[in-house]
Amino acid sequence: MDIVLIKDQKPFPIEVKFGKLDFDGLKAFAKKFNINEGHIISSAIEQKHETDGRTFYAVPAFKFLLK
């Protein structure tokens, strides 16, 4: 995990990727800490990935920084 923020008393995981997206690290972190959401900051890819009742978002860096 590259960054972990605390949001509403829960960990909020963020991975930074350049190139191919890999959700395995986020999935493992979410399972271990019983959370349902995480983000990947990418260079240009925007994607929503749902698995095991959890949602992971890939967001281009410029959009993430605008939030």
Buried (B, 14 or more C-beta within 10 A) or exposed (E): EEEEEEEEEEBBBBBEBEEEBEBEBBBEBBEEBEBEBBBBBBEEBEEEBEEEEBEBBBBBEEEBEEE
